[in-house]
Amino acid sequence: MVAGRRVLDLGCGGGLVALAAARAGAGRVTGADIDPFARLALDLNAEANRLSVVGLDDALGASSDWDLILAADICYERPTAERLTAWLGARVAQGARVLLADPGRAYLPKTGLKALAAYDVPTDLDLEDRTVRHTTVYEMAAPEG
């Protein structure tokens, strides 16, 4: 899925998805997160694993030549979800493939998504209100119009 492709891990946190894409042979990998601590973790994790990952603070303001955009748990606040999903929809319209993993957040779009897979993900009860969170991976469709 990622081999030879230009991949963006949007909301990358510590960069697990970005690092996996780099290890799987992606042509170029970018990890983007607005949290400076997440960006630092991405850089440290890439260095520790001897992988090449470019870090960005703001993917929405950068040139967007990515073939594949991977995003997870980005629909937790209405303004953020609306802004990011509109931007992702525009990338799909330009030809990018967008996969979005969501654990049932309230602001996930109700249309334009096709469920591809579902997983029960273990969570920490100290951080979440449960020990397992059901998460679905969707592919985003091009916006109509």
C-alpha positions as CSV (number, residue, x, y, z in Angstrom):
1,M,0.0,0.0,0.0
2,V,2.8,2.5,0.8
3,A,5.7,1.2,-1.3
4,G,7.2,4.0,-3.4
5,R,4.4,6.4,-2.4
6,R,4.5,9.9,-0.9
7,V,2.9,9.4,2.5
8,L,1.6,11.9,5.0
9,D,0.8,10.8,8.6
10,L,-1.6,13.6,9.7
11,G,-1.7,14.1,13.4
12,C,1.3,11.8,13.7
13,G,1.9,12.0,17.5
14,G,5.1,10.1,18.1
15,G,5.2,8.9,14.5
16,L,4.3,5.2,14.7
17,V,2.4,5.2,11.4
18,A,5.0,7.4,9.7
19,L,7.8,5.1,10.9
20,A,5.8,2.0,9.7
21,A,5.3,3.6,6.3
22,A,9.0,4.4,6.0
23,R,10.0,0.8,7.1
24,A,7.5,-0.6,4.5
25,G,9.2,1.2,1.7
26,A,7.3,4.5,1.2
27,G,9.2,6.8,-1.2
28,R,8.9,9.8,1.0
29,V,7.2,10.0,4.5
30,T,6.0,13.2,6.2
31,G,4.7,13.3,9.8
32,A,2.7,16.3,10.7
33,D,1.4,17.4,14.2
34,I,0.6,20.7,15.7
35,D,1.9,19.6,19.1
36,P,5.6,20.5,19.3
37,F,6.2,17.6,21.8
38,A,4.8,15.2,19.2
39,R,7.1,16.5,16.6
40,L,10.0,16.1,18.9
41,A,9.0,12.5,19.6
42,L,8.6,11.9,15.8
43,D,12.2,13.2,15.2
44,L,13.7,11.2,18.1
45,N,11.8,8.0,17.0
46,A,12.9,8.4,13.4
47,E,16.5,8.8,14.5
48,A,16.4,5.9,16.9
49,N,15.0,3.7,14.1
50,R,17.4,5.1,11.4
51,L,14.4,6.0,9.2
52,S,13.9,9.1,7.1
53,V,10.8,11.0,8.0
54,V,10.2,14.7,7.4
55,G,8.4,16.6,10.2
56,L,5.9,19.4,9.6
57,D,4.1,21.6,12.1
58,D,1.2,22.5,9.7
59,A,0.4,20.1,6.8
60,L,-2.5,22.3,5.8
61,G,-0.2,25.1,4.9
62,A,2.3,23.0,3.0
63,S,2.4,21.9,-0.6
64,S,0.2,18.8,-0.9
65,D,1.7,16.3,-3.3
66,W,1.1,13.3,-1.1
67,D,-0.3,10.1,-2.8
68,L,-1.5,8.6,0.5
69,I,-2.7,10.4,3.6
70,L,-3.1,8.5,6.8
71,A,-5.0,10.2,9.7
72,A,-6.2,8.9,13.0
73,D,-8.4,10.3,15.7
74,I,-8.7,13.8,14.3
75,C,-12.4,14.3,14.8
76,Y,-12.5,15.0,18.5
77,E,-13.4,18.8,18.3
78,R,-15.9,20.3,15.8
79,P,-13.7,23.1,14.5
80,T,-10.7,20.9,14.1
81,A,-12.7,18.1,12.5
82,E,-14.4,20.4,10.0
83,R,-11.2,22.1,9.0
84,L,-9.2,18.8,8.6
85,T,-11.9,16.8,6.9
86,A,-12.5,19.7,4.4
87,W,-8.8,19.8,3.7
88,L,-8.6,16.0,3.3
89,G,-11.6,16.0,1.0
90,A,-9.8,18.6,-1.2
91,R,-6.7,16.3,-1.3
92,V,-9.0,13.4,-2.4
93,A,-10.4,15.6,-5.2
94,Q,-6.7,16.1,-6.3
95,G,-6.1,12.4,-6.5
96,A,-4.7,11.4,-3.1
97,R,-6.0,8.4,-1.2
98,V,-7.1,9.2,2.3
99,L,-7.5,6.6,5.1
100,L,-9.0,7.8,8.4
101,A,-9.1,5.8,11.6
102,D,-11.7,6.9,14.1
103,P,-12.7,5.6,17.5
104,G,-16.3,6.8,17.3
105,R,-15.7,10.6,17.8
106,A,-18.7,12.8,17.7
107,Y,-17.5,15.0,14.8
108,L,-16.6,12.2,12.3
109,P,-18.4,13.1,9.0
110,K,-21.6,11.2,8.5
111,T,-21.1,11.0,4.7
112,G,-18.3,10.5,2.3
113,L,-16.6,7.6,4.2
114,K,-16.4,3.9,3.3
115,A,-15.6,1.6,6.2
116,L,-12.7,-0.7,5.3
117,A,-11.8,-2.4,8.6
118,A,-12.7,-2.3,12.3
119,Y,-10.5,-3.1,15.3
120,D,-10.9,-3.3,19.1
121,V,-8.0,-1.3,20.4
122,P,-6.8,-1.7,24.0
123,T,-6.8,1.6,25.9
124,D,-5.6,2.8,29.3
125,L,-8.5,3.3,31.8
126,D,-6.6,6.2,33.3
127,L,-6.8,8.0,30.0
128,E,-10.0,6.8,28.5
129,D,-13.4,5.9,30.0
130,R,-13.0,2.2,28.9
131,T,-10.3,-0.4,28.4
132,V,-11.1,-1.1,24.8
133,R,-12.1,1.3,22.1
134,H,-13.7,0.1,18.9
135,T,-12.0,1.9,16.0
136,T,-12.9,1.9,12.3
137,V,-10.7,2.6,9.4
138,Y,-12.4,4.5,6.6
139,E,-11.5,5.6,3.1
140,M,-12.6,9.1,2.3
141,A,-14.5,9.6,-1.0
142,A,-14.1,12.6,-3.2
143,P,-16.5,15.5,-2.3
144,E,-19.5,15.8,-4.5
145,G,-19.9,18.8,-6.6
